[in-house]
Amino acid sequence: MVSMGVKELAMIKEYVLLVAGFIHGSCRGDFKLNNFQDGVLSSAFMVGLLVASPIFASLAKSHNPFRLIGVGLSVWTFATAGCGSSFDFWSIAICRMLVGVGEASFISLAAPFIDDNAPVPQKTAWLSMFYMCIPTGVALGYVYGGVVGSHLNWRYAFWGEAILMLPFAVLAFVIKPLQLKGFAPAESGKAQVVASVSEGSEASNLNDHVSEDISDQASERSIKSIGESRFLNQLSQFSQDTKVLLQEKVYVVNVLGYIAYNFVIGAYSYWGPKAGYNIYHMSNADMMFGGVTIVCGIVGTISGGFILDQMGATISNAFKLLSAATFLGAISCLTAFCLSSLYGFLALFTVGELLVFATQAPVNYVCLHSVKPSLRALSMAISTVSIHIFGDVPSSPLVGVLQDHVNNWRKTTLALTSIFFLAAGIWFV
């Protein structure tokens, strides 16, 4: 039951990423946005994601993960409602940044929770069912944004999302607290704080030979010092954990391949409909790409998880599947863009997307199992931040620059798709 709720959260969460893109035309007119401001809104969530992801991952060591998810999703809900109530560029930009906070709490903690509770023979299958919700949610964003934006108003799209998310945010607070493996129970952290305060008080009492006023002042200074010490200790622990994480060669190689992979996927999602329209003169390119993504996202992601479980869920087998699926998917997509027939393109591109989506569960399986249990939340946070900062965020403008230079969408898409071979090569090594 809980895992189903977590999966549904992933799907709803992804709506906002493309809904903003499909209804920003009306938003742009209302706020008189220029092209730069228009582009900023689509990636503003990265600010909150970048800042909050490592924070939530670190707090998971001393606070219950589901309560942290509840905090993040509450921020997400109010921020999304705020987008619908915004009155100028800065108000909607700030709300979009806060949306990233909600995503940060979720992506850092949900996957380790699923990995802890999934049966051993089906761990990757469970992960695949979770990550299946992401491409499904993105694809549904095409439909949701288009329907609501055109029939009602762009503000209603955001308000609708906030209403849908609210029950899940409440659920995260009222559900029975569950602890991630590799972390001490939250109560023990509280006990340590109480012990520290007690020790500080005892120390000040030993020196209290003058008056009660001096004792009170000393106690206040002691408590303040303890608070500062805890903050510095958490900061130091985060630095140490990050250093250890970056020394895990398997993890680093996996994330590097994931960055190259996400570079292509991000540009596909942004430029795909426009490229399809210009190359094959698709009259309904948005709906066509959305439909293909829904089918391939569901079937491909689930298939990848089940295949790895059948092979034997090990890091070695995961890399074999990642490399093979990405390589074959690259060949299919590359060949598809070389064809002049629309139907031939759709057939091969569908095969290619099925293959590349099969990587979702294996790549995250490696992220979870190439590090110590206590570092899993941080590993997911760093992975997600990395694939956004170095992957899909810069890919769209860079592909735009390439298209401006060559002025040929077929050549541009072929150059973009070839980066899949880089990802396959990294994972093969």
C-alpha positions as CSV (number, residue, x, y, z in Angstrom):
1,M,0.0,0.0,0.0
2,V,2.8,2.4,1.0
3,S,4.8,1.5,-2.1
4,M,1.8,2.2,-4.3
5,G,1.4,5.6,-2.7
6,V,5.1,6.3,-3.3
7,K,4.8,5.4,-6.9
8,E,1.8,7.6,-7.4
9,L,3.6,10.5,-5.8
10,A,6.4,10.1,-8.4
11,M,3.9,10.3,-11.2
12,I,2.0,13.3,-9.9
13,K,5.3,15.1,-9.0
14,E,6.4,14.9,-12.6
15,Y,3.3,16.6,-13.9
16,V,4.6,20.1,-13.0
17,L,7.8,19.7,-15.0
18,L,6.0,19.6,-18.3
19,V,2.7,21.2,-17.4
20,A,4.6,24.5,-16.9
21,G,6.1,24.0,-20.4
22,F,2.7,23.4,-22.1
23,I,0.8,26.2,-20.5
24,H,3.6,28.8,-20.3
25,G,2.4,30.3,-23.5
26,S,-0.6,31.8,-21.7
27,C,1.6,32.6,-18.7
28,R,4.0,34.3,-20.9
29,G,1.3,36.5,-22.3
30,D,-0.1,37.4,-18.9
31,F,3.3,38.4,-17.5
32,K,4.8,39.7,-20.7
33,L,7.9,37.4,-20.4
34,N,10.8,37.6,-22.7
35,N,12.5,34.4,-24.1
36,F,15.1,34.4,-21.3
37,Q,12.5,34.6,-18.5
38,D,10.4,32.0,-20.3
39,G,13.4,29.6,-20.3
40,V,14.3,30.3,-16.6
41,L,10.8,29.2,-15.5
42,S,11.3,25.7,-17.0
43,S,14.5,25.0,-15.0
44,A,14.0,27.1,-11.9
45,F,13.1,24.0,-9.9
46,M,16.7,23.0,-10.1
47,V,17.6,25.7,-7.5
48,G,15.5,24.1,-4.8
49,L,16.5,20.6,-5.9
50,L,20.2,21.4,-5.8
51,V,20.1,23.0,-2.4
52,A,17.7,20.7,-0.7
53,S,18.7,17.3,-1.9
54,P,21.9,16.9,0.1
55,I,20.1,18.5,3.1
56,F,17.3,16.0,3.1
57,A,19.8,13.1,2.6
58,S,21.8,14.3,5.6
59,L,18.8,14.9,7.8
60,A,17.6,11.3,7.2
61,K,20.3,10.2,9.6
62,S,18.6,12.0,12.5
63,H,15.0,12.4,11.4
64,N,12.4,9.9,10.2
65,P,12.4,9.7,6.4
66,F,8.6,9.7,6.0
67,R,8.3,12.9,8.1
68,L,11.0,14.5,5.9
69,I,9.1,13.5,2.8
70,G,6.0,15.0,4.4
71,V,7.8,18.3,4.9
72,G,9.1,18.3,1.3
73,L,5.7,17.5,-0.2
74,S,4.0,20.1,1.9
75,V,6.4,22.7,0.5
76,W,5.7,21.3,-3.0
77,T,2.0,21.6,-2.5
78,F,2.0,25.2,-1.4
79,A,4.6,26.1,-4.0
80,T,2.5,24.6,-6.8
81,A,-0.6,26.4,-5.6
82,G,1.6,29.5,-5.4
83,C,2.5,29.1,-9.1
84,G,-1.2,29.3,-9.9
85,S,-1.7,32.4,-7.8
86,S,1.5,34.2,-9.0
87,F,1.2,37.7,-10.3
88,D,4.5,38.4,-12.0
89,F,7.8,36.7,-13.2
90,W,9.5,36.7,-9.8
91,S,6.6,35.3,-7.9
92,I,6.2,32.3,-10.2
93,A,10.0,31.9,-10.4
94,I,10.3,31.7,-6.6
95,C,7.5,29.2,-6.4
96,R,9.1,27.1,-9.1
97,M,12.3,27.0,-7.1
98,L,10.4,25.8,-4.0
99,V,8.9,23.0,-6.1
100,G,12.4,21.6,-6.3
101,V,12.4,21.3,-2.5
102,G,9.6,18.8,-2.6
103,E,11.3,16.8,-5.3
104,A,14.5,16.8,-3.3
105,S,12.9,15.1,-0.3
106,F,11.3,12.5,-2.4
107,I,14.0,11.4,-4.8
108,S,16.6,11.1,-2.0
109,L,14.5,8.8,0.3
110,A,11.9,6.9,-1.7
111,A,14.2,4.6,-3.6
112,P,16.1,3.4,-0.5
113,F,12.7,2.7,1.2
114,I,11.5,0.6,-1.7
115,D,14.8,-1.2,-1.8
116,D,14.6,-2.0,1.9
117,N,11.1,-3.4,1.7
118,A,11.1,-5.3,-1.7
119,P,11.6,-9.1,-1.7
120,V,15.1,-10.0,-2.5
121,P,14.3,-11.8,-5.8
122,Q,12.2,-8.8,-7.0
123,K,14.1,-5.7,-5.8
124,T,14.8,-4.4,-9.3
125,A,11.3,-5.2,-10.4
126,W,9.9,-3.1,-7.6
127,L,12.3,-0.3,-8.5
128,S,11.2,-0.5,-12.1
129,M,7.5,-0.1,-11.1
130,F,8.5,3.0,-9.2
131,Y,10.5,4.6,-11.9
132,M,7.9,3.6,-14.5
133,C,5.8,6.4,-12.9
134,I,8.2,9.1,-14.0
135,P,8.0,8.8,-17.8
136,T,4.3,8.0,-17.4
137,G,3.8,11.2,-15.4
138,V,5.9,13.3,-17.8
139,A,3.9,11.9,-20.8
140,L,0.6,12.6,-19.0
141,G,1.9,16.1,-18.4
142,Y,1.6,16.7,-22.2
143,V,-2.1,15.8,-22.1
144,Y,-2.9,17.4,-18.7
145,G,-1.2,20.7,-19.6
146,G,-2.8,20.8,-23.0
147,V,-6.4,20.0,-21.9
148,V,-6.5,22.2,-18.8
149,G,-4.5,25.1,-20.3
150,S,-6.7,25.3,-23.4
151,H,-10.2,24.7,-21.8
152,L,-9.8,26.5,-18.5
153,N,-6.8,28.6,-17.7
154,W,-3.1,27.9,-17.0
155,R,-3.6,28.7,-13.3
156,Y,-6.1,25.9,-12.9
157,A,-3.4,23.4,-14.0
158,F,-1.2,24.3,-11.0
159,W,-4.1,24.4,-8.6
160,G,-5.3,21.0,-9.7
161,E,-1.8,19.5,-9.1
162,A,-1.7,21.0,-5.6
163,I,-5.1,19.4,-4.7
164,L,-3.9,16.0,-6.0
165,M,-0.7,16.1,-4.0
166,L,-2.2,17.3,-0.7
167,P,-3.5,13.8,0.5
168,F,-0.1,12.3,0.0
169,A,1.6,15.1,1.9
170,V,-0.8,14.4,4.8
171,L,-0.2,10.7,4.5
172,A,3.5,11.1,5.0
173,F,2.9,12.7,8.4
174,V,0.3,10.3,9.7
175,I,1.7,7.0,8.4
176,K,3.5,4.7,10.9
177,P,7.2,5.9,11.0
178,L,9.5,3.5,9.1
179,Q,13.3,3.6,9.4
180,L,15.8,3.1,6.5
181,K,18.4,0.4,6.9
182,G,21.8,1.8,7.8
183,F,20.4,4.6,9.9
184,A,20.0,4.7,13.7
185,P,16.4,5.2,14.8
186,A,15.5,8.9,15.1
187,E,14.9,8.4,18.9
188,S,18.5,7.6,19.4
189,G,19.5,10.8,17.8
190,K,17.2,12.7,20.2
191,A,18.7,10.8,23.1
192,Q,22.1,11.9,22.0
193,V,21.0,15.5,21.9
194,V,19.5,15.2,25.4
195,A,22.6,13.6,26.7
196,S,24.7,16.4,25.1
197,V,22.6,19.0,26.8
198,S,22.8,17.2,30.1
199,E,26.6,16.9,29.8
200,G,26.8,20.6,29.1
201,S,24.6,21.5,32.1
202,E,26.7,19.3,34.4
203,A,29.9,20.9,33.2
204,S,28.5,24.4,33.8
205,N,27.2,23.4,37.3
206,L,30.7,22.3,38.3
207,N,31.9,25.8,37.6
208,D,28.9,27.5,39.3
209,H,30.3,28.8,42.6
210,V,29.3,32.5,42.3
211,S,25.6,33.0,41.7
212,E,22.5,31.6,40.0
213,D,22.6,34.4,37.4
214,I,26.1,33.3,36.2
215,S,24.8,29.7,36.2
216,D,21.9,30.7,33.9
217,Q,24.1,32.6,31.6
218,A,26.5,29.7,31.4
219,S,23.7,27.3,30.7
220,E,22.4,29.5,27.8
221,R,25.9,29.7,26.4
222,S,26.3,26.0,26.7
223,I,23.1,25.2,24.9
224,K,23.9,27.7,22.2
225,S,27.4,26.2,21.9
226,I,25.8,22.7,21.6
227,G,23.5,23.9,18.8
228,E,26.4,25.4,16.9
229,S,28.5,22.2,17.5
230,R,25.7,20.0,16.1
231,F,25.4,22.1,13.0
232,L,29.2,22.0,12.4
233,N,29.2,18.3,13.1
234,Q,26.4,17.7,10.5
235,L,28.3,19.9,8.0
236,S,31.5,18.0,8.6
237,Q,29.7,14.6,8.3
238,F,28.1,15.7,5.0
239,S,31.5,16.6,3.7
240,Q,33.0,13.3,4.8
241,D,30.1,11.3,3.3
242,T,30.4,13.1,0.0
243,K,34.1,12.5,-0.1
244,V,33.6,8.8,0.6
245,L,30.8,8.7,-2.1
246,L,33.0,10.2,-4.8
247,Q,35.7,7.7,-4.0
248,E,33.4,4.8,-4.9
249,K,34.6,4.2,-8.5
250,V,31.6,2.0,-9.4
251,Y,29.2,4.7,-8.3
252,V,31.1,7.5,-10.1
253,V,31.2,5.5,-13.4
254,N,27.5,4.7,-13.1
255,V,26.6,8.4,-12.6
256,L,28.8,9.5,-15.5
257,G,27.0,7.2,-17.9
258,Y,23.7,8.3,-16.4
259,I,24.6,12.0,-17.2
260,A,25.3,11.2,-20.8
261,Y,22.1,9.2,-21.1
262,N,20.0,12.0,-19.5
263,F,21.6,14.6,-21.7
264,V,19.9,12.9,-24.7
265,I,16.6,12.2,-22.9
266,G,16.3,15.8,-21.7
267,A,16.8,17.2,-25.2
268,Y,14.4,14.6,-26.7
269,S,11.6,15.7,-24.3
270,Y,12.1,19.4,-25.1
271,W,13.0,19.4,-28.8
272,G,11.5,16.1,-29.9
273,P,8.0,17.4,-31.0
274,K,9.5,20.3,-32.9
275,A,12.1,18.1,-34.6
276,G,9.4,15.6,-35.5
277,Y,7.2,18.3,-36.9
278,N,10.1,19.8,-39.1
279,I,11.5,16.4,-40.3
280,Y,8.3,14.4,-40.8
281,H,5.7,17.2,-40.8
282,M,3.7,15.7,-37.9
283,S,0.5,17.7,-37.4
284,N,0.1,16.5,-33.8
285,A,3.7,15.9,-32.8
286,D,3.1,16.7,-29.1
287,M,0.4,14.0,-28.7
288,M,2.4,11.5,-30.8
289,F,5.6,11.9,-28.8
290,G,3.6,11.8,-25.6
291,G,1.8,8.6,-26.6
292,V,5.1,6.9,-27.6
293,T,6.7,8.0,-24.3
294,I,3.8,6.6,-22.3
295,V,3.9,3.2,-23.9
296,C,7.7,2.9,-24.0
297,G,8.1,4.3,-20.5
298,I,5.8,1.8,-18.9
299,V,6.8,-1.3,-20.9
300,G,10.5,-0.5,-21.2
301,T,11.1,0.4,-17.5
302,I,9.2,-2.6,-16.1
303,S,10.9,-4.9,-18.6
304,G,14.3,-3.7,-17.6
305,G,13.7,-4.4,-13.9
306,F,12.3,-7.9,-14.6
307,I,15.1,-8.8,-17.0
308,L,17.7,-7.8,-14.4
309,D,16.0,-9.9,-11.8
310,Q,15.9,-12.9,-14.1
311,M,19.6,-12.4,-15.0
312,G,20.4,-12.1,-11.3
313,A,20.4,-8.7,-9.7
314,T,24.1,-7.9,-9.3
315,I,26.1,-4.8,-10.2
316,S,28.0,-6.7,-12.9
317,N,24.8,-7.8,-14.6
318,A,23.3,-4.4,-14.2
319,F,26.2,-2.8,-16.1
320,K,25.9,-5.5,-18.9
321,L,22.2,-4.7,-19.3
322,L,22.8,-0.9,-19.2
323,S,25.4,-1.0,-21.9
324,A,23.6,-3.5,-24.2
325,A,20.2,-1.8,-23.9
326,T,21.6,1.7,-24.5
327,F,23.8,0.6,-27.4
328,L,20.9,-1.2,-29.2
329,G,18.6,1.7,-28.4
330,A,21.0,4.1,-29.9
331,I,21.2,2.1,-33.1
332,S,17.4,2.0,-33.4
333,C,16.9,5.7,-32.7
334,L,19.8,6.7,-35.0
335,T,18.4,4.6,-37.8
336,A,14.9,6.0,-37.2
337,F,16.0,9.5,-37.8
338,C,17.7,8.5,-41.0
339,L,14.4,7.2,-42.5
340,S,12.2,9.4,-44.7
341,S,9.0,7.4,-43.9
342,L,7.1,8.7,-40.9
343,Y,5.8,5.2,-40.1
344,G,9.2,3.7,-40.4
345,F,10.5,6.3,-38.0
346,L,7.8,5.7,-35.5
347,A,8.4,1.9,-35.5
348,L,12.1,2.1,-35.0
349,F,12.0,5.1,-32.6
350,T,9.5,3.1,-30.5
351,V,11.9,0.1,-30.3
352,G,14.7,2.5,-29.4
353,E,12.8,4.1,-26.6
354,L,11.7,0.7,-25.3
355,L,15.4,-0.2,-25.0
356,V,16.7,3.1,-23.5
357,F,13.9,3.1,-20.9
358,A,14.9,-0.4,-19.8
359,T,17.9,1.3,-18.1
360,Q,15.9,3.1,-15.4
361,A,15.8,0.3,-12.8
362,P,19.3,-1.1,-13.4
363,V,21.0,2.4,-13.2
364,N,19.3,3.2,-9.9
365,Y,20.0,-0.3,-8.6
366,V,23.7,0.4,-9.0
367,C,23.4,3.7,-7.3
368,L,21.8,2.0,-4.3
369,H,24.1,-1.1,-4.1
370,S,27.5,0.4,-4.9
371,V,27.6,2.3,-1.6
372,K,27.2,1.6,2.1
373,P,23.6,1.5,3.3
374,S,24.0,4.7,5.3
375,L,25.0,6.5,2.1
376,R,22.2,5.4,-0.1
377,A,20.0,8.5,0.4
378,L,23.0,10.8,-0.3
379,S,23.9,8.7,-3.4
380,M,20.4,9.1,-4.8
381,A,20.6,12.9,-4.1
382,I,24.0,13.4,-5.7
383,S,23.0,11.2,-8.7
384,T,19.8,13.2,-9.3
385,V,21.5,16.6,-8.9
386,S,24.3,15.5,-11.3
387,I,22.1,14.2,-14.1
388,H,20.1,17.5,-14.0
389,I,23.0,19.9,-13.7
390,F,25.2,18.2,-16.3
391,G,22.5,16.4,-18.3
392,D,19.1,17.6,-19.2
393,V,19.4,21.2,-18.0
394,P,22.3,22.2,-20.4
395,S,21.3,19.8,-23.2
396,S,18.2,21.8,-24.4
397,P,20.0,25.1,-24.9
398,L,23.1,23.4,-26.3
399,V,21.0,21.5,-28.9
400,G,19.3,24.7,-29.7
401,V,22.7,26.3,-30.4
402,L,23.7,23.3,-32.6
403,Q,20.4,23.6,-34.5
404,D,21.0,27.4,-35.0
405,H,24.4,26.5,-36.5
406,V,23.5,23.6,-38.8
407,N,19.9,24.6,-39.5
408,N,19.0,21.0,-40.1
409,W,16.9,19.1,-37.6
410,R,17.8,15.7,-39.0
411,K,21.5,16.3,-38.5
412,T,20.9,17.8,-35.1
413,T,18.9,14.8,-33.9
414,L,21.5,12.4,-35.3
415,A,24.3,14.2,-33.4
416,L,22.3,14.2,-30.2
417,T,21.4,10.5,-30.5
418,S,25.0,9.6,-31.0
419,I,25.7,10.6,-27.3
420,F,23.8,7.4,-26.3
421,F,26.9,5.5,-27.6
422,L,29.0,7.5,-25.1
423,A,26.7,6.4,-22.3
424,A,26.9,2.8,-23.5
425,G,30.7,2.9,-23.6
426,I,31.0,4.3,-20.1
427,W,28.7,1.6,-18.7
428,F,30.5,-1.1,-20.7
429,V,33.9,-0.1,-19.1
